[in-house]
Structure formats: structure tokens, C-alpha cells
Amino acid sequence: MKVTLLSYTPNAIDLLIFTKNTRLTMSPGGLDEIANWGIDRKFTELEYMANTIPSSWEFVDYTFMIEGVTRAFTHQLVRTRTASFAQQTMLVLNVSEGNGWDYLTGPSIEHNDDLRAKYESTMERIDAAYRTLIKDGSKIEDARGILPTNILTNIVMKINMRNFVELIHKRSSPRVQGEYRAVLDALKASVLDVHPWATMFIERTFDQAAQDLDDEISDIEDETKRTRMMKLVDQMRSK
């Protein structure tokens, strides 16, 4: 798996502060004025913004190339409806050409010789059948039906900072598929490499996490369940 940050908003700090301030002062020259602020003043403003309404975060964009990931993973990733995607096609691309196609082997199989042998032989049979179908006249779009979910693919994702931060937070559970967590770690690292200050937006404090829980709990219609969840959050705060 490889993640490449293809493009990002270069003047993100100034743009974040400007779009936040325009709610009070709508001035065409405001962006130039903010550009002349000292870094300490800018960081003080960013610290405040990281803990308030995140609408201004939407003006900062990131575009990633994600290579060598499974279709199983991308099926999950594209459920992020607040991002844009461009994925390598299997509709017209004969994946057996060139170096052929590759696949991921899960850890429970990878570290078991017997299971790995069965898994790899199955993949070889699938590859042979795919090639035969196309050779004998099948359309590529029809032959692709036998390709495995764990076939490796590439995908481009464009997402703004608000939705990126929400994606990181929502997918931080240890129950999330291992490949998904690995990709998110790589995405986060690539963002922090160009925008190290973004850590104050990405890394939630306990109070922020508890507030997020409060917001989600308030939407629960079942009053008994809502009350029980609120008590649990209060217990967490008291520790």
C-alpha cells in the first residue's frame, strides 16, 4: 500500500482564518492582512478554531493517490459520500496484461502455511479462468465477475479538511478493518507532513471526544437509552 498526497491547499492557515473571520468582517483585503500576521497570532487563532464550529475547515482540500489496496477496502472507502473518487476500472482494463494482477493475503492466512497454499492455488485458478474467458471471447466486463474482492487496485480521493477529520475520528475504532486503519494512518501522516499544525484539528482531546458523544447521544430517540448513554459519558468525565 502506498499513499501519495497529490495536491493540497497551500495557504491553508491564512484561508482558514480568513473564512472564519468573514462571518464578522467581509473584506476583500482580509486575506492579505492575515498573511502579514505573526505565526504566534495565527496559531492562537488556529487553536481556537480547532475547538469550535468546523464549517471553515471545508475550504482546505487534500487530494490523495492510494495505491495497492483491495477492492474490499475501496468498497468501504467510497461510502464516504462527502469525498470525490476516481478508481482504476476493471470494466475495460484487462488486468491480466503486463505484470498481471495482484492480491492481498490476510494475516490469518498469511501466517498459516496450509491456509496460504490453498488461498494462493485458488487465486492461480481464478487468474487462469479469467484469461481463458477473455481468450475465448468473453467481454472484459463479464469476465471480471470472477475476480476476487482482495484484488489490488488504485484510487484517487479528494476530500476537504472537515470531512477528512471526521473520517479519521469515525474510523478510529479498533474494530475497523486493519487495512482501513493502515490507510488512514498513511493519509494522516501525509497531511501532517505538509500541515503539521493540523494535528490540533485531528487529535481530539478527551473533552472534545466527550462533546462529540454528547452531540450524538442527543439524537437518540429512545429516551431510556439516551439517558443511560449520558450517564456513561458523565462517569467518563468524572474519572
Summary of the structure (lengths in Angstrom):
residues: 239
radius of gyration: 23.1
end to end distance: 39.6
largest distance: 69.0
contacts: 613
relative contact order: 0.15
helix: 57%
strand: 14%
